[in-house]
């Protein structure tokens, strides 16, 4: 499987990892956008020394925003402690750059261009600063305080510096609206990212529970078989001991009965194990369609179950369906899966395809597929698994019908 290049790197990520990468890149792009729209465009509006000063301030603020966003997202995922010092640093830099921009607008060189450039830096720095700070807090009241303070504080400062009331009110409303939108975007992004990871964990838990339930069923069956027979063996053995001590010939008959029950127990245990290992292809195809559809994965089953398949062939292919379905649920991020069973040139061919990326990583070296190969080898079958053109992951199982003991199969 070739994972080289940006496309392969992206396909190799699970859905939660893709959402996290998208979230991180979005907030890093905000920093680039802040520097490009305010810092660089100021060179076409004001003198070079003043534009350079604005670019330096906005650039420092943008870099700190990007670092803070990255650390805050790591904290959200539980990978590091809350970056408290970095949040305070960003808050201080945001306040300092905002005050400096406001001072330039009020007391700097005259002209509408200077006022526009400095005022733009003032508003954008506050909006992006509050939006980034919202990533690092969980209490909604703190978010509301950040948004309200980012508008009320600078508005009061503008009035104190002599800004006309109408202009101060307009800038306050603009900053309030912009910071509220970006803070909501931050909070929603964190919620969405956590929801995707929780959904992925729930899918893995559901798969583990399914395996545990099957093991419990197997354990109950063995308990029912062995518990009853062992109790009878214990009673008859005790009776045989008592009869032997009295010199009674019936002791031999009781031990013969114990031997018979023990042999019967062995046979029943083999039947239980055989029933556990053998699987019905039709049942597994229907089950795969049902469980994948319930998990929100569109599933297409074509070809159906060919009639007249030998029991060992049907069981081997049914296990392929079961294992690949489990891989899609547990490891994949698929939105679509297709299962096809067909007869071709004296061979029954089972093909399972899905568009998940993580299932490809799990299947590449997983012990599950190795076990399937061993099972298919017992009926002289083969298994091929890997990524194909179009980004799909495909598993193909082929079993020859003649060598498996089938003389005639109806498609």
JOVEN-V563267 format. One record per backbone hydrogen bond with DSSP energy under -0.5 kcal/mol. CO is the residue of the C=O (numbers start at 1). NH is the residue of the N-H. E is the energy in kcal/mol with one decimal. If there is no record, write none. Layout:
BEGIN
co->CO nh->NH e->E
co->CO nh->NH e->E
END
This chain:
BEGIN
co->1 nh->3 e->-0.7
co->4 nh->8 e->-0.6
co->5 nh->9 e->-2.4
co->6 nh->10 e->-2.4
co->7 nh->11 e->-2.5
co->8 nh->12 e->-1.7
co->10 nh->13 e->-1.4
co->14 nh->18 e->-2.3
co->15 nh->19 e->-2.4
co->16 nh->20 e->-2.4
co->17 nh->21 e->-2.5
co->18 nh->22 e->-2.6
co->19 nh->23 e->-2.4
co->20 nh->24 e->-2.7
co->21 nh->25 e->-2.5
co->22 nh->26 e->-2.0
co->23 nh->27 e->-2.0
co->24 nh->28 e->-2.2
co->25 nh->29 e->-2.3
co->26 nh->30 e->-1.6
co->27 nh->31 e->-1.1
co->28 nh->32 e->-1.7
co->29 nh->33 e->-3.1
co->30 nh->34 e->-2.5
co->31 nh->35 e->-2.1
co->32 nh->36 e->-2.7
co->33 nh->37 e->-2.7
co->34 nh->38 e->-1.6
co->34 nh->39 e->-0.9
co->35 nh->39 e->-0.6
co->35 nh->40 e->-1.8
co->36 nh->41 e->-0.9
co->38 nh->42 e->-0.8
co->40 nh->43 e->-1.5
co->41 nh->44 e->-1.3
co->42 nh->45 e->-1.5
co->42 nh->46 e->-2.5
co->47 nh->51 e->-2.9
co->48 nh->52 e->-2.7
co->49 nh->53 e->-1.7
co->50 nh->54 e->-2.4
co->51 nh->55 e->-2.7
co->52 nh->56 e->-2.4
co->53 nh->57 e->-2.4
co->54 nh->58 e->-2.9
co->55 nh->59 e->-2.7
co->56 nh->60 e->-2.4
co->57 nh->61 e->-2.2
co->58 nh->62 e->-2.7
co->59 nh->63 e->-2.3
co->60 nh->64 e->-2.3
co->61 nh->65 e->-2.3
co->62 nh->66 e->-2.2
co->63 nh->67 e->-2.4
co->64 nh->68 e->-2.6
co->65 nh->69 e->-2.6
co->66 nh->70 e->-2.0
co->67 nh->71 e->-2.5
co->68 nh->72 e->-2.9
co->69 nh->73 e->-2.2
co->70 nh->74 e->-1.8
co->71 nh->75 e->-2.2
co->72 nh->76 e->-2.2
co->73 nh->77 e->-1.7
co->74 nh->79 e->-2.8
co->74 nh->80 e->-0.6
co->75 nh->78 e->-1.4
co->82 nh->84 e->-2.5
co->83 nh->87 e->-2.2
co->84 nh->88 e->-2.5
co->85 nh->89 e->-2.5
co->86 nh->90 e->-2.6
co->87 nh->91 e->-2.5
co->88 nh->92 e->-2.5
co->89 nh->93 e->-2.7
co->90 nh->94 e->-2.8
co->91 nh->95 e->-2.3
co->92 nh->96 e->-2.7
co->93 nh->97 e->-3.0
co->94 nh->98 e->-2.3
co->95 nh->99 e->-2.6
co->96 nh->100 e->-2.6
co->97 nh->101 e->-2.5
co->98 nh->102 e->-2.2
co->99 nh->103 e->-2.5
co->100 nh->104 e->-2.3
co->101 nh->105 e->-2.2
co->102 nh->106 e->-1.7
co->103 nh->107 e->-3.3
co->104 nh->108 e->-1.8
co->111 nh->115 e->-1.9
co->112 nh->116 e->-2.7
co->113 nh->117 e->-2.6
co->114 nh->118 e->-2.7
co->115 nh->119 e->-2.4
co->116 nh->120 e->-2.3
co->117 nh->121 e->-2.1
co->118 nh->122 e->-2.4
co->119 nh->123 e->-2.3
co->120 nh->124 e->-2.6
co->121 nh->125 e->-2.2
co->122 nh->126 e->-1.5
co->123 nh->127 e->-2.4
co->124 nh->128 e->-2.8
co->125 nh->129 e->-2.1
co->126 nh->130 e->-2.4
co->127 nh->131 e->-2.3
co->128 nh->132 e->-2.1
co->129 nh->133 e->-2.3
co->130 nh->134 e->-1.9
co->132 nh->135 e->-1.2
co->132 nh->136 e->-0.5
co->133 nh->136 e->-1.3
co->134 nh->137 e->-0.9
co->139 nh->142 e->-0.5
co->139 nh->143 e->-1.4
co->140 nh->144 e->-2.5
co->141 nh->145 e->-2.2
co->142 nh->146 e->-2.3
co->143 nh->147 e->-2.5
co->144 nh->148 e->-2.8
co->145 nh->149 e->-2.9
co->146 nh->150 e->-2.2
co->147 nh->151 e->-0.9
co->148 nh->151 e->-0.6
co->148 nh->152 e->-3.0
co->149 nh->153 e->-1.8
co->149 nh->154 e->-0.5
co->151 nh->155 e->-1.6
co->152 nh->156 e->-2.5
co->153 nh->157 e->-2.4
co->154 nh->158 e->-2.5
co->155 nh->159 e->-1.8
co->156 nh->160 e->-2.1
co->157 nh->161 e->-1.8
co->158 nh->163 e->-2.6
co->159 nh->162 e->-1.2
co->164 nh->168 e->-2.6
co->165 nh->169 e->-2.6
co->166 nh->170 e->-2.3
co->167 nh->171 e->-2.3
co->168 nh->172 e->-2.1
co->169 nh->173 e->-2.5
co->170 nh->174 e->-2.3
co->171 nh->175 e->-2.6
co->172 nh->176 e->-2.6
co->173 nh->177 e->-2.6
co->174 nh->178 e->-2.7
co->175 nh->179 e->-2.7
co->176 nh->180 e->-1.9
co->177 nh->181 e->-2.3
co->178 nh->182 e->-2.3
co->179 nh->183 e->-2.5
co->180 nh->184 e->-2.5
co->181 nh->185 e->-2.2
co->182 nh->186 e->-2.2
co->183 nh->187 e->-2.6
co->184 nh->188 e->-2.8
co->185 nh->189 e->-2.3
co->186 nh->190 e->-2.2
co->187 nh->191 e->-2.3
co->188 nh->192 e->-2.8
co->189 nh->193 e->-2.4
co->190 nh->194 e->-2.5
co->191 nh->195 e->-2.3
co->192 nh->196 e->-2.1
co->193 nh->197 e->-1.9
co->194 nh->198 e->-2.6
co->195 nh->199 e->-2.4
co->196 nh->200 e->-2.1
co->197 nh->201 e->-2.4
co->198 nh->202 e->-2.5
co->199 nh->203 e->-2.0
co->200 nh->204 e->-1.9
co->201 nh->205 e->-2.5
co->202 nh->206 e->-2.5
co->203 nh->207 e->-1.9
co->204 nh->208 e->-2.4
co->205 nh->209 e->-2.6
co->206 nh->210 e->-1.9
co->207 nh->211 e->-1.9
co->208 nh->212 e->-2.6
co->209 nh->213 e->-2.7
co->210 nh->214 e->-1.9
co->211 nh->215 e->-2.1
co->212 nh->216 e->-2.3
co->213 nh->217 e->-2.2
co->214 nh->218 e->-2.2
co->215 nh->219 e->-2.5
co->216 nh->220 e->-2.7
co->217 nh->221 e->-2.3
co->218 nh->222 e->-2.2
co->219 nh->223 e->-2.4
co->220 nh->224 e->-2.5
co->221 nh->225 e->-2.1
co->222 nh->226 e->-3.1
co->223 nh->227 e->-2.5
co->224 nh->228 e->-1.0
co->225 nh->229 e->-1.5
co->226 nh->230 e->-2.9
co->227 nh->231 e->-1.6
co->228 nh->232 e->-1.8
co->229 nh->233 e->-2.6
co->230 nh->234 e->-2.5
co->231 nh->235 e->-2.1
co->232 nh->236 e->-2.6
co->233 nh->237 e->-2.5
co->234 nh->238 e->-2.1
co->235 nh->239 e->-2.3
co->236 nh->240 e->-2.6
co->237 nh->241 e->-2.2
co->238 nh->242 e->-2.1
co->239 nh->243 e->-2.5
co->240 nh->244 e->-2.6
co->241 nh->245 e->-2.3
co->242 nh->246 e->-1.2
co->243 nh->248 e->-2.8
co->244 nh->247 e->-1.2
co->248 nh->251 e->-1.2
co->249 nh->252 e->-1.2
co->249 nh->253 e->-0.7
co->250 nh->254 e->-2.1
co->251 nh->255 e->-2.0
co->252 nh->256 e->-2.2
co->253 nh->257 e->-2.1
co->254 nh->258 e->-2.2
co->255 nh->259 e->-2.5
co->256 nh->260 e->-2.2
co->257 nh->261 e->-2.6
co->258 nh->262 e->-2.4
co->259 nh->263 e->-2.3
co->260 nh->264 e->-2.4
co->261 nh->265 e->-2.4
co->262 nh->266 e->-2.1
co->263 nh->267 e->-2.1
co->264 nh->268 e->-2.6
co->265 nh->269 e->-2.6
co->266 nh->270 e->-2.3
co->267 nh->271 e->-2.1
co->268 nh->272 e->-2.3
co->269 nh->273 e->-2.7
co->270 nh->274 e->-2.8
co->271 nh->275 e->-2.5
co->272 nh->276 e->-1.9
co->273 nh->277 e->-2.5
co->274 nh->278 e->-2.9
co->279 nh->281 e->-0.5
co->280 nh->284 e->-2.4
co->281 nh->285 e->-2.6
co->282 nh->286 e->-2.2
co->283 nh->287 e->-2.6
co->284 nh->288 e->-2.7
co->285 nh->289 e->-2.1
co->286 nh->290 e->-2.2
co->287 nh->291 e->-2.9
co->288 nh->292 e->-2.2
co->289 nh->293 e->-1.8
co->290 nh->294 e->-2.2
co->291 nh->295 e->-1.3
co->292 nh->297 e->-2.7
co->293 nh->296 e->-1.6
co->296 nh->298 e->-0.6
co->298 nh->337 e->-2.6
co->300 nh->302 e->-0.6
co->300 nh->339 e->-3.2
co->302 nh->341 e->-1.6
co->304 nh->306 e->-0.7
co->306 nh->309 e->-0.7
co->307 nh->410 e->-0.8
co->310 nh->314 e->-2.7
co->311 nh->315 e->-2.4
co->312 nh->316 e->-1.9
co->313 nh->317 e->-2.5
co->314 nh->318 e->-2.3
co->315 nh->319 e->-1.9
co->316 nh->320 e->-1.3
co->317 nh->321 e->-2.2
co->318 nh->322 e->-2.4
co->319 nh->323 e->-2.7
co->320 nh->324 e->-2.5
co->321 nh->325 e->-2.1
co->322 nh->326 e->-2.0
co->323 nh->327 e->-2.2
co->324 nh->328 e->-2.2
co->325 nh->329 e->-2.1
co->326 nh->330 e->-3.0
co->327 nh->331 e->-2.6
co->327 nh->332 e->-1.2
co->335 nh->298 e->-1.9
co->336 nh->355 e->-1.5
co->337 nh->300 e->-2.2
co->338 nh->353 e->-2.7
co->339 nh->302 e->-2.9
co->340 nh->351 e->-2.8
co->342 nh->349 e->-3.2
co->344 nh->347 e->-0.9
co->346 nh->401 e->-2.5
co->346 nh->402 e->-0.6
co->347 nh->344 e->-3.2
co->347 nh->349 e->-0.5
co->348 nh->399 e->-2.0
co->349 nh->342 e->-2.1
co->349 nh->351 e->-0.5
co->350 nh->397 e->-2.9
co->351 nh->340 e->-2.7
co->352 nh->395 e->-2.8
co->353 nh->338 e->-2.8
co->354 nh->393 e->-3.0
co->357 nh->360 e->-0.7
co->357 nh->361 e->-1.2
co->358 nh->362 e->-2.3
co->359 nh->363 e->-2.4
co->360 nh->364 e->-1.5
co->361 nh->365 e->-0.8
co->362 nh->366 e->-0.7
co->366 nh->370 e->-1.0
co->367 nh->371 e->-2.2
co->368 nh->372 e->-1.8
co->369 nh->373 e->-2.2
co->370 nh->374 e->-1.9
co->371 nh->375 e->-2.2
co->372 nh->376 e->-2.7
co->373 nh->377 e->-2.3
co->374 nh->378 e->-1.1
co->376 nh->379 e->-1.3
co->376 nh->381 e->-3.7
co->377 nh->380 e->-1.6
co->380 nh->400 e->-0.5
co->382 nh->398 e->-2.2
co->384 nh->396 e->-3.1
co->386 nh->394 e->-2.7
co->388 nh->391 e->-1.2
co->388 nh->392 e->-0.5
co->392 nh->388 e->-2.8
co->392 nh->394 e->-0.5
co->393 nh->354 e->-1.8
co->394 nh->386 e->-1.9
co->395 nh->352 e->-2.7
co->396 nh->384 e->-2.5
co->397 nh->350 e->-3.0
co->398 nh->382 e->-2.4
co->399 nh->348 e->-2.5
co->400 nh->404 e->-0.7
co->401 nh->406 e->-2.8
co->402 nh->405 e->-1.4
co->405 nh->407 e->-0.5
co->409 nh->411 e->-0.5
co->410 nh->307 e->-0.7
END
